[in-house]
Amino acid sequence: MYGFSKILLEFTIERAAELMRPDPRACECVGLIRHYIQRTVVEWPTGNYSKQLADAVNWLAVMALQYREPLIASRLRQIAAQLQALNEEDAVVPQRRLLTDPRLPYFNEQRSNSKES
């Protein structure tokens, strides 16, 4: 999760928490989102919680619609879609990295085989 996206998500969930404060489910969802944001920051670059974040943000968007807050719900849906896309992108990148990273044995083995030929 990039810095600007994190700030936008924090602002949006803060606004959602203010609007839905009496609902303990919303407060729990906001707490869960903050927990995953913190874990992502602490465990960077290996920690990837974009799927869990996307799920929690989607649930908060549903609750925002129940509270008749369509602007908050729309923004949360957009953020969840970006997180989901980030999760799908991260699933592909390690496979590419295995084939192109010169520090990994597979890459060096293929390279030495091609030089011998």
N, C-alpha and C positions, 0 to 999 in steps of 0.2 A: 504494500500500500504506500503510495507516494505521499509526500508531505502535504500538498494542497488537498488531495482527496481526504486525508486524515482530518485536516482542519475543517473541511466542508462537512464531513460526517459528524464530527464533534459538535459543530454548530447546529446541525439539523437535529441530532438526537437531544441536544440541550433544549431546543425549542419544542420538540415533541414531548419531552419530559415535563416541561412547564404546562403545556396544554392538556396533558393527560395525567397530571399528578395524582388524582385520587385513585387511579387504577393501579393496583399492585402488580398486575401482569406487565403493564407498560414500564413501570419502574424496574422490574426484574429484567425485562428485555433490554432496557437501556444499560443496566449494570452488566449484563452479559456482553453486549457490544463493546463497552469500555474495557472489559476483561480481555476480550480477543484483540482489541487494538493494542493494549499494553503488552500482551504476549507477543504480538507481531513485532513490536518495537524492540522488546528485550531480546528476542530470539532471532533478530535479523542477522544474516540473510537466509538462515535455514528455516526459520519459522514461517509457515504459510497457513494462515487460518482464513483465507478469503472465502472458502466455501461455508464455513461456520458463520463468518460475518455476514455473508449474503443471506443465509437462512434467517439469522436473527433480525437483520434489517428488513427483510420481507415481512416477517411477523409484525414488526413495529409499523410497517406501512399498512398492513391490514387493520391494525388497531387504530391508526390515524384515520382511516376511512370510516371506521365505526364511530369515531368521535367527530365525524364530518369536518375533517381537516384535509381537503383534497390537495392543497399545495404541498403540505408536509409529506403526504403519502406519495405524491408524484416525485418529489425530490428523492425520497427514500427508495422508491422503485428504480430510479435512474442509478443511484449509487449501488443498489443490489445488482443491477445488470452489469455494471462495470466490474464489480467484485467477482461476479460469476465468469465474466470474460477473462479476467485476470487469472482466475483459478484454472480455466481451460488452457490458457497460454502457458502457465507454469507447468502443466502436465506434459506439454510438448517439448519445452525448452531443455529439460535434462537429457532427453533422448538425443537431441542435436548436440548437446555439450559432450556427451560420451564419444561422439564420433569426431569432434573437432578440437577438443582440449588437448594440447600437447603434453600436459602433465599426467595424463591418464595412460595406463599401459596399453590399452587397445590401440590408441592413436599411434604410439611409438612402435608397436608391433607391426601394424599395417605399413607404416612408413619404412621400417627396416626391410620388410618383405619386398616392397616396391623398388628399393634401391638395389637389392640383390639380384632382381630380375634383369 
